[in-house]
Amino acid sequence: MSSPGTARRLWALGEPFHALIYFADELRVAGGSAGLTGFWQTYFAFRAAPLGAVGPEVVTATFYNFAPSFVARRVPAIWEATTPATALDARLGGVDAAVGRVLGEDWPGSAEAAEAASLARVAAAAVDLPGRPLAAANSAVGIPEEPHLALWQSLTTLREHRGDGHNAALLQREVDGVGAHVLAAAAGRSTREWLQRARGWDDAEWDDAVEALTRRGWLDGDELSAEGRAMVAAVEADTDRLALRPWQALGDPGCDRLADLLGPVRRAVVAAGDWPAHNPIGVPEPS
């Protein structure tokens, strides 16, 4: 059966396609058409819309790694500018436009898109919902009829399922949101500058997290200690394990075929410039 490495591989392959919602210009245009202003209003509205018109406390809890004050500057103001239903429609419209640009106008109706959507849908239907609020909310959205949008929604449900599990792995080890970013920067997956800018933690909060992790023996200066490397590896291993169940439902042949289909999609997104290097999502290169 599929191994935890399969879950990690498919996340690495599929995440850039999902992340069009963050990095593609078409999504910001779609946000503006829905009444949203700027990158962050669009980000929070589009990602939180499956949860309904929730407040900053729920968004902070489910997104996990954003500074509460950073969230509160956008939520609940986003729901004064738009509604969750409008945001859901707008994000699909933006994805539709972005996919046409990145992959060509013929790809959405291609046999490859239809096959990838069918495979991803099997996996997405198998996500376990207890303790997985963002996965559960996206499962309730429903799958669009168009294959490229069905693929996007299924991969979104699967990545939020993985993220819910990652949060659980961090919480179990008493690593909070800013601490998770300090560890990511020390591991070389992103930079302090980018992570602070993209997640809203100020210098004092960051430095306090560095001090706390140093006391725990996880940091050696700006780098991970041996214990820190072991703990980061354990978090990632738990995240992969907790993300595995949907891929087991798809089975090894289906996972291998979906990986083959997602490889060209990922390369197209990267080539189009819609997957910035060292972005704060921290996805590894696919093996």
Steps between C-alpha positions, in 0.01 A plus 500: 500500500594865463771626736517836678750603233219474245300762690800732503574448131145575389484807722822630344365436151149634557560802723610744226175437314297568814715806573386679186237632742777694678752594233315536168401852396163370382403421859561856614286622211231254608527626856450856384192397306364350823550827689831412665797736516860389470684172535422422863128569496480269201718235665299484820162516330579236238662256743253549786183510285428125538474555877228764461508854636723412796681749718872553559513247783396211276728610217794532740427154641461321169772677301724453809816685399382860453544763768157566657536875451578445131181297458290751693596780259318309222238291673206561541534802266512264203140394572389862486649520149369168367326178603644149523282388208622784281860431601464131408367589156770761448786270595386239248470769234852617575638146491323442167667807349841418646495140376421614147801731502744263671409172331339620178140530396480138385624336821185548712303282258778247443497130580789559740306756701197270516708202612686701765171640631350153523796364696523798736128482564532141626766608749314814609185298569700292748627778726426433866301790641524487884755755615544632144298823483640642176484165322143450620395847389648449153340156474163669547560746215436241233692408185455714186408327176791640297798263530767765565289660774410160643871421518572830671225453759601139577865595539394790722303268728798264516751774581278643773464146638878479510521843661252403772721202580813715499340731754425201721862384476622846603248535780596163645857628537390839637628688196289807431462687174799731533713216634417292194629783279818541702569130451422525127744789459768316697446196278554714191150454356435875491640818654420697813432811293247331273330306776457805722365705212267224382369387838503820703733420791700799625865498610420468870271201443756334273787560745294362789437184298872469422579530870239241596619249240861559601410419862340179378827410330357508148706793368874560485530865406314551171506130417327189624681300765522123468192472722327767296567314177361185654185677621438671165543165329253345745241771430537446126479123538182530706355742246568254218351213700187696593455602134520144369148360531351664187793382290461147630141514377627590154758220508855483370417479126263795526752703702775429248277597209387821669863588571580451131212730405586768756867522404440703180240713680748589771771582245261726308404693815867548594596602147219756490640669811201417720703304758753741660826346618534463880137596551362462855308179423828311526431218255802282413600410150317182400712187506 
